Amino acid sequence: MERQLGFLLFLLTLAHAFPDSPEPCELDEDGVRCACNFSDPEPNWQSAFLCIGATDVKFYGGGRSLEHFLKRVNTEANPSKQITDVLKSLSWQRLTLGNARVPALMLFGALRLLGFTSLKELTLENLEVTGTALPPLLEASGPNLDTLRLSNVSWATGDAWLAELQQWLKPGLKVLHIAQAHSLNFSCEQVRVFPALVTLDLSDNPELGEKGLISALCRSKFPALRVLALRNAGMETPSGVCSALAAASLQLEQLDLSHNSLRDTEGAPGCDWPSKLNSLNLSFTELKQVPKGLPAKLNVLDLSYNRLNRQPRPDELPKVVHLSLTGNPFLDSESHSEGYSSGVVVAPVRSSLAVGLWATLAVLQGAGLFA
C-alpha cells in the first residue's frame, strides 16, 4: 500500500520552478487550473494534492532527475481499489508533465494509472526518458486520450519510441502533435495502426525534410488521417510533399505547409494529390511565383505573405473558391482576399468615369435608344 500511494504521489509531484511564486502550487479562483512550482531543494511534494479537484493541471520537474523515485515505488504492482477509486474521482481533463529526467518505467507506470482517470489531453514537454520498460501486461492499459502533444522529448529507445509509447495508449487518439522531436524515423513495422487519428501535426521539426516525411508517415498506419500540419518542417517543394503523401496512401483534406522555404517545382515529375484535398496553406513560404503542379481544384488556397511581385494569372492557379494573397509585394493594400470561382481575385473598380458611363447607358436605355 505504501508503495502504491507513493507512486500515486509521483503523478502529483512533477514540478517547475517559478521563483516569483510564493507557494509550490497555485489553484485559480475557479478551481479549474492548477500549476505546481516546486523550486526548493527539498520541495513540499504534498502540496500537489491541491490540484486534485482541477481539470487543467500542469506539473513540471524543474530539470530534476526522478530516478530516485524508483526505489520508493513499485511500478508493476496492481493498484488497490482504494487507489483506483481516488484516480477515478479525479476531474483531470488536461495534464502537462515536463522539465524532468524520468525513467521509462516510471513514465509508463504513470500512464497505466492515468488509465483509471477520464483524462482527454496529455502534453509531455522537455522530457528525457531514460531506460526501457516491459510492454504492458494488458492491451492498451493507459488513458483513453483524444489529444497527445509531445515537444522536445528524447527517448532512450531511439526510433522505436512511438511504437513503445503507443502500447500504453488506447486506440481512440484523434490528434497527435510532435514538435522538436529527436527522431521521426519511426520503426514502421513495429508501429500499430492509429485507427481514429484525424490530425497529425509535425510542425517545428526543421530537420524533418521531405525524405524524413516519408519515414514518418508510415504507410497504412493512419487510415483516418485528414489534416496534416508541416509548418517549419524543412519542406522544400509542394511536389515533394505530394510524393510523400502518395507513398503513404493518405487521403488528406487539409495540408499546411506554411513557414517553410519553398521553391518552384518546374520540371519536377507530376504527382497525383489526394483527391479529397480541399485546403492548402502556402503562406509565409517565400514563394516568388505560384508553384506548378498544385491540385487542380481547391476550396481554400492561402498564398499570403510571400514574395509575389505580380498578380497570378488564371492559368497559374487552380480552380479555387477562396484565395488569400494578403501581404504580397504586388498589392497596394495589406489585405487582398476575396471569394471567387474563376481562379482570379479581381478588385472592383469604381472610378467616376465608370459611374458616369453606367448612368449614361441607363438614360439611353430609358429613352429607347439603347436596347
N, C-alpha and C positions, 0 to 999 in steps of 0.2 A: 504493500500500500504506500509506503513512504517513497519508494522509487517512482511509482505511478504519479503520485502527487508532485514529485519533483519534476517529472517530465512535463506534466501539465503546466507547471510554473514556468518551464522553459518557453512555452508558447507566449507567455505573458511578460517575458523579461528581456527580449531583444530591445536595444535602446540606441538612441542617437544623442550626441552631446550638443545641447543648445545652451551656451554659457549664460544667456540672459534669463533663462527660465528659473524661477525661484524654487519650483518643485519638480521632482523627477517626472511626474506625469500630470497632464492637464486635460481636463474634460470641458468641452464647451458648454455654454449655458443651456443649450437644448439637449444635452446628453447624447448627441449624435456622433461627434468627432472626438477622438481621444488620441493623444500623442505622448509617448514616454521619452524622456530626455535624460537618461542616466549619464552623468558626466563625472561623478565622483569615482575615485579609485576603488572604493568599496560601496557600490550603489545599493540602495534600498530596493531590492527586487520586488518586495511585496507590494509596493505602491502601484505596480502594474495592474493589480486587481481593480483599480479604479475604472479600468476600461471594459469590464465585463458587460456592462449594460449598453455600451456604444454600438453603433452599426458600422462606422468608418474608423478603423483602427490602424495606427502606424507605430511599428516598433523598429528601432534601429540599434545597431550594436556598437556604434562609435569606433569601428575598426577593430573591435576586440576579437580575440580567438575564443571560441566557445568549446574547444576540445575538452577542457577540464570538466564540462558537464557530463561527458560520457561516463565518468567514474561515479556519478551520482544518480544516474537514471538508467532504467532498463528499456531500451528502445524496442525490444522484441516481445515484451510481456503483454498479454492481453489486458486491456484496461478493465477495471472493475465496473460494476453497474453504477456505483457512486460517481466515478469519473465520467462515464458516458452520459449520465444524467446532467452533470454540470455542462458538458460540451453541448448537449442538445438544447440546453437553455440559453446558450449564448445568442445574442442578437446580431453578431457579426455578419455583415454582407460584403464588406470590402476590407481587405487586410494587406498591409505593406510590411515586408520584412527586408532589412538591408543593412549595409555597412558592417559586415562581420565576416569572420573566417569560420565556417561552420562545417563539421564533418557530415558526409553524405548520410551516414546512419542517423544522425540527429535530424537533418532536414527531412528525410523521407519518413522518419518516425513522427515528425510534426505533421506531415501531410496525412499520415494514417489517422492521427487523432482529429485532424480537421475534417476528415470524412464523416464524423458524427455531427458536424455543425451544418448550418444552412448557408455557408459561405458561397458567394457567387463570383467574386472578383479577387484575384490574388496577384500581387505585384512583388517580384523579387528584384532588388537592385543593389548594385555594388557589393556582390557576394563572391567569396571564394569558397567553392565547395570542394572539400578535401576528401580523399579516400574513396572507397566504393561501398556499395551496400548490396545485400542479397535482394533478389526480386521479392515482391510481396507474396505472402502465402495465399492470400485470397485475390481473386481477379479484381483489379482496379479498386483498391480499398480506400483511396483518398477522396478528396472533396469532389462534388459534382459542380464544377465551375462552368460559368458562361464565358468568362474572360480571364486570360492569363497574360501578364506582362512581365517580360524579362529585360533587364537593362544592365549591361556590364556585369554579367555573371560568368565566372570561369568555372570549369568542371575538370576534375582530375581524370575523368573518363574520356576526354577529348571528343572525337567525332561521334561517339556513342551516347552523348549526354541526352539528346532528345528522346531516344528510344528508352533510356533508363528512366527519365522523368515521366514519360508517357505511361509507364506501367502503374504509376501511383495515381493516375487521374481517371475519373470515369469518362466515358466516351462522348459526353454531351457538349464538349467545349465548342464554342461558336466563334470566339475571337482570340487570336494569338498575336501578340506583339513581341518581337525580338529585336532589340537595339543594342548596338555596341557589343555584338557577340564576338567571342574569341574564336569560335568555329561554327560555320554554317555548312560545312562539308559533311552532311549527315550520312550515317551508315544506313542507306535507304532500305537495305534488305532486313534490317532489324526494326525499322520504324513501322508501326502498325497504321492502319487506315484511321484517318480523322473523319468519321462519317458525318459529323454535324458542323464542321468548321466552315464558316461562311466568309470570314475576313482574316486575311493574313497580312500583317504589317512588318516588313523587313527594312523599314526606314532607318536612317542613321547607322548604316553599315557601309561606310565609303569604300572598304576594301572588297566588297562582295563582287561587283562586276557581273558581266553577262555570263561568263563561264561559271562563276560561282553560283549564279542564279539557277543554272541547270542542275547543279548538285543539290541545291536547297529545295527545289521543287520536285521532290521525289514523285516519280510517275505513278499515277493511280492511287496516291495516298490522300489526295484532297478532292474527293469526288463532288463535294457540295460547295467548293470554293467559288465565290462570286466577286469578291473585292480583294484586290492586291495593291498594296502601297509600297512603293520603292523610292521614296524621297531620299535624296542624298545617299544613294546606294551604289555609286560607281557605274551607273548605266551610261552607255556611250551613244547608242543608236536605237531608235524605235524598232528597226527591223531585227536587231539582235535580241531585243526583248521578245519580239514576236516569235522568233525561232525557239526561245526557251519555253514560251507558253505552249507552243505546238509540241515540243518534245515531252512536256509534262501532261499533255492532253487536258488542258484546263479550259473550261468554258466560262471565262470571266464576263462580268457585266460592267465593272468599273476598274480602271487602271490609272494609278497615279505615278507619273514619272517626274514630277516637279523637283526642282532643286538638284538636278543633275546637269553636267556639262555635255549636252547632246550635240551631235554634228549631223550633217546631211548624209543621206544614205544612197546618193546617186550611184548607180552601177551595182548596188547590192542585189543579190538574188531575191526574187519575190517571196512573199510569205503570206500564208492564209491566217488572218487574225481570227480570234474566237468569234463565232457567228453571232453571239448574243452581246458582244461588247457594244455598249452604248454611251460610255463616258470615258474620255481620255484627257488627262491633265498633263499638259506640257509647259506649264508656267515656270518662270524662273529657270530656264534651261539654256540660256544664252544663244538661242537659235537666231540666225540671221535671215533665214528663209524658211518657208513651210517645208518640212522634210517630205521626201517622196515615199510612197509605199504605205501611207496611212490607210486605215479602214475606209471602205467606200462610203459608208453611211454611219453617222453618229447622231446621238441626241445632244450631247454636250462635248465641245472641244474647247479647251482652255489654252490659249497661246499668249496669255497676258505676261507682261514684264519680261519680254525678250528683246531682241535687237533688230526687229523687222524695220527696215528703212522705207518700205512702201506697203501699201495695202495689198494683200494677197489677191491674185486673180482667181476667177471662178474655177479655172481648170487646175489650180494648185490645191484646192480644198476639197475635202469630202462633201457629200451632201449632209448638211448639219443643221439642226434646229436652233441650237444656242451656241453662238461663237463669242468668245471673250478675247479681245485684243488690247485690253487696258494696259497702259504703261509702255507701249512700244514707241520708238522714236518718231515714226511717221505720223503719229497722231498730234493734232493741235491741242487737244484736251487730254486730261488724265484718264478719262473713262470713255470707252467706246465699245459697248457690248449690247447687241440687240438680237431678238429672235428673228429668224428668217428661215426660208426653205430653199432658196436658190443657191446657197453656198457663198453668198457675199453679204457683208454688212454694208448697207448704204445709208449714210446720214442724210436726213431730209434737208432739202434746200428751200429756204423761204425768203428769197430776196424780194425787194419791192417790184422789180421787173416782172418776176414770176406772178406775183399777186395781181399786177396790172394786166398782164396777159390773160389770166383766167377771168378777170372782170370783163374785159373787152369781149371775149368769146361768149360769155354769158349774155351780154347785151345783144350781140349779133344774133345769137340763137333765139332770144326772146322776140326779136324783130322779124324772125322768119328768114333771115339772110344766111343762116348757117344751120344746116340740118344736123 
